[in-house]
Amino acid sequence: MQISRRRFLASAGALGATATASVLAQPVRPLPFLITTQSDALLPKASGKRVVICGGGWGGVSAARHLKKNNPGIEVVLLERNPLFFSCPMSNKWLVDVVDTNYLTWSYLDVASKYDYRFIQTEVLAFERDRKRVITAQGHVDYDYLIVAAGIRYNYEAWFGDDRRAAEYTRARYPAAYIPNAEHFVLKAGIQGFKGGDLVMTLPPPPHRCPPSPYERACLIASLFKQNKVKGKIILLDPKDSPKPITEGFQEAFSTLYRDQITYVPKAVIQEVDPFNKRIRTTAGDFRFDHSILMAPHQAGDMAWKAGAIGRNAEGRLTGWAAVDPLFLNLREDRDVYVIGDAVGIVSPQFSFYPKAGHVANAHARIVARYIADRVAGKAPKAALPDNLCFMMVNTAPREDIAVRFRYHLDDQGVIIQEQIDDNLRRDDLVSEDFQWASRMYEDMFG
Ligand SMILES: Cc1cc2nc3c(=O)[nH]c(=O)nc-3n(C[C@H](O)[C@H](O)[C@H](O)COP(=O)(O)OP(=O)(O)OC[C@H]3O[C@@H](n4cnc5c(N)ncnc54)[C@H](O)[C@@H]3O)c2cc1C
């Protein structure tokens, strides 16, 4: 039967009227379906156990992969604000073109689909721990277990109080580049375009992210200046009395390789930073700079604060770091909330903090993934400790590294004890080990 033009129009009109009627019957939504707000449920209720991981850095990505490996039946949701993973480890080498941007960058979407977990790019805004709920910019997600892998924040308040303009100016012009990744590009352009003069680096007081990495950065920038014959001096303002860890390895590099490029200033505790007039006052004297890498003190990342995970000291003041059970890495008052990686606070009276390293964050992730798998299976988790291994490139012509290893064990009292082994002799075989280490880590996180 042929449909006449008149009959077609009539039936199309009837269909339109039905569709309009059904749309009108729906509750009125102010926004299209996929534009959500914080009060919407971002995901339906989980059918089994759901682990939500907040933060897709070294700790979070490692946790997602190992949770699925240990327990494929578990639902894993990774919440991260950045669209791509950008690695801080190896980024000092990227600053001076030893590796390229591809070497540091990984796709969250690819790895999530490969290991069958869900990646959601969103800002985590708040936690309702009593309801086991995370609030994100796009809606809320309920969890059975929560892993907070928050990384660090800069405590600019210690320098500038509530002067937000000074903090923003500092971050935009003289970034520390200790948080990926916009800052890294500003820093790279700054040092590669540096024409000469004084480049001042302020080191944060301990504990801070990757303790030996500021010294590695100074060495690599110095090697760039040397190579490009830039008449620049790097002035390292260190609140400590000597470089730590790998003290002799760095001191030797400063005095023999970079005598004309690096001035190391110990016991330089920051008293005042004036980014607008390029002036810094310290306990070791006052300094002016032509360019600077201004590293404010570090604290646990914002999500650890929002999760209510920050501990208090004996005087009742906030410590800036998450208070966790040293062995099980969960909040003492909330066993279903784990904190891993750099955000973790004091774990031992002997050495206080684990080194804030990607290697440790990865080890924490594996350990917590095992704890959760055991708990889901109804078993009591058995305590495990991380290790740490860190390579630092101090020379690019020829390429040479130094290294440090940390091992941990429990003493008779159940206290975590740290053993530190510095490898101070710079040499090329450590460079190969450095790249092998990075490959192993990337393989573990991204496959
Ligand atoms: C220059 C440099 C060199 C380093 N070299 C080494 C090395 O050689 N070896 C080594 O082991 N370690 C090294 N590190 C240290 C290493 O980068 C960190 O220890 C590691 O990244 C810590 O992992 P994490 O998961 O705790 O934090 P991160 O890797 O920082 O992950 C935190 C994540 O949380 C996300 N996030 C934060 N807030 C929110 C929010 N509100 N909503 C959504 N997402 C959020 C962030 O975007 C980030 O992806 C180096 C660091 C630097 C800066």
The ligand as an ORCA input file, in Angstrom:
! r2SCAN-3c Opt
* xyz 0 1
  C      60.062     16.161     40.108
  C      59.603     14.902     40.765
  C      60.342     13.756     40.618
  C      59.926     12.572     41.233
  N      60.676     11.455     41.066
  C      60.286     10.307     41.650
  C      61.040      9.111     41.445
  O      62.056      9.099     40.764
  N      60.595      7.976     42.041
  C      59.473      7.944     42.795
  O      59.128      6.886     43.290
  N      58.732      9.074     43.005
  C      59.113     10.236     42.462
  N      58.356     11.376     42.645
  C      57.234     11.371     43.614
  C      55.915     10.888     43.012
  O      55.520     11.698     41.954
  C      54.830     10.916     44.081
  O      55.305     10.349     45.250
  C      53.595     10.148     43.618
  O      53.033     10.805     42.515
  C      52.587     10.022     44.749
  O      51.447      9.354     44.312
  P      50.007      9.726     44.909
  O      49.046      8.806     44.263
  O      50.101      9.799     46.380
  O      49.781     11.225     44.421
  P      49.604     11.759     42.925
  O      50.385     10.930     41.986
  O      49.894     13.225     42.952
  O      48.058     11.554     42.641
  C      47.053     12.363     43.196
  C      45.962     12.504     42.159
  O      44.787     13.057     42.753
  C      44.187     13.939     41.819
  N      43.344     14.871     42.563
  C      43.740     15.704     43.556
  N      42.677     16.373     44.042
  C      41.600     15.961     43.335
  C      40.205     16.286     43.388
  N      39.703     17.156     44.266
  N      39.370     15.663     42.527
  C      39.858     14.754     41.611
  N      41.150     14.412     41.545
  C      42.014     15.004     42.393
  C      45.397     14.608     41.148
  O      45.051     15.193     39.920
  C      46.346     13.430     41.019
  O      46.213     12.769     39.785
  C      58.742     12.564     42.009
  C      57.984     13.728     42.139
  C      58.413     14.888     41.527
  C      57.582     16.132     41.671
*
